[in-house]
């Protein structure tokens, strides 16, 4: 991997961390979320990491996903 490829991959993992954090929050937590709370959830303090995590987090909250049905056990 080249340096650029390594950096792209690293940033994609940071985005995924933000996405996963948003998906772990309960609906009631999301409804009361403000910028101060978001800042405390983001583990990154330097750019571009901080911005990438925030992008993953906010895009997970705004994307519509279909509800999946549970499978019955045989």
QUISUL-V673185 format. One record per residue. RES is the residue in one small letter. PHI is phi in radians with two decimals (999 if undefined). PSI is psi in radians with two decimals (NA if undefined). NEAR is the number of other ideal C-beta (glycine too) atoms within 10 Angstrom. Layout:
BEGIN
res->RES phi->PHI psi->PSI near->NEAR
res->RES phi->PHI psi->PSI near->NEAR
END
This chain:
BEGIN
res->x phi->999 psi->2.50 near->8
res->x phi->-1.49 psi->2.97 near->7
res->x phi->-1.05 psi->-0.71 near->7
res->x phi->-1.15 psi->-0.74 near->8
res->x phi->-1.12 psi->-0.74 near->9
res->x phi->-1.06 psi->-0.76 near->10
res->x phi->-1.17 psi->-0.71 near->12
res->x phi->-1.09 psi->-0.77 near->11
res->x phi->-1.12 psi->-0.78 near->11
res->x phi->-1.03 psi->-0.78 near->12
res->x phi->-1.18 psi->-0.57 near->17
res->x phi->-1.17 psi->-0.59 near->11
res->x phi->-1.22 psi->-0.65 near->10
res->x phi->-1.15 psi->-0.75 near->22
res->x phi->-0.99 psi->-0.80 near->20
res->x phi->-1.10 psi->-0.62 near->14
res->x phi->-1.07 psi->-0.77 near->17
res->x phi->-1.11 psi->-0.76 near->26
res->x phi->-1.02 psi->-0.85 near->19
res->x phi->-1.11 psi->-0.68 near->12
res->x phi->-1.07 psi->-0.78 near->17
res->x phi->-1.08 psi->-0.67 near->21
res->x phi->-1.28 psi->-0.35 near->14
res->x phi->-1.45 psi->-0.33 near->9
res->x phi->-1.25 psi->2.49 near->16
res->x phi->-1.27 psi->2.69 near->7
res->x phi->-0.96 psi->-0.72 near->6
res->x phi->-1.13 psi->-0.56 near->8
res->x phi->-1.22 psi->-0.68 near->12
res->x phi->-1.15 psi->-0.70 near->12
res->x phi->-1.13 psi->-0.47 near->8
res->x phi->-1.82 psi->0.18 near->7
res->x phi->-1.26 psi->2.32 near->16
res->x phi->-2.25 psi->3.09 near->7
res->x phi->-1.12 psi->-0.58 near->7
res->x phi->-1.16 psi->-0.75 near->7
res->x phi->-1.13 psi->-0.75 near->11
res->x phi->-1.04 psi->-0.72 near->16
res->x phi->-1.08 psi->-0.61 near->11
res->x phi->-1.32 psi->-0.45 near->7
res->x phi->-1.34 psi->-0.52 near->15
res->x phi->-1.32 psi->2.03 near->18
res->x phi->-1.39 psi->-0.08 near->12
res->x phi->-1.77 psi->2.38 near->15
res->x phi->-1.91 psi->-0.25 near->8
res->x phi->-1.97 psi->2.61 near->7
res->x phi->-1.45 psi->2.63 near->8
res->x phi->-1.54 psi->0.02 near->12
res->x phi->-1.04 psi->-0.81 near->18
res->x phi->-1.04 psi->-0.80 near->16
res->x phi->-1.15 psi->-0.68 near->16
res->x phi->-1.16 psi->-0.73 near->21
res->x phi->-1.09 psi->-0.78 near->23
res->x phi->-1.08 psi->-0.69 near->19
res->x phi->-1.06 psi->-0.81 near->16
res->x phi->-1.07 psi->-0.75 near->23
res->x phi->-1.09 psi->-0.91 near->22
res->x phi->-1.22 psi->-0.62 near->15
res->x phi->-1.20 psi->-0.54 near->13
res->x phi->-1.16 psi->-0.60 near->20
res->x phi->-1.33 psi->-0.45 near->13
res->x phi->-1.68 psi->-0.23 near->7
res->x phi->-1.41 psi->2.34 near->10
res->x phi->-1.48 psi->2.26 near->4
res->x phi->-2.14 psi->2.45 near->7
res->x phi->-1.20 psi->2.60 near->5
res->x phi->-1.36 psi->2.26 near->4
res->x phi->-1.66 psi->2.55 near->6
res->x phi->-1.58 psi->2.51 near->6
res->x phi->-1.31 psi->2.46 near->5
res->x phi->-1.44 psi->2.53 near->6
res->x phi->-1.41 psi->2.46 near->5
res->x phi->-1.29 psi->2.48 near->4
res->x phi->-1.20 psi->NA near->3
END
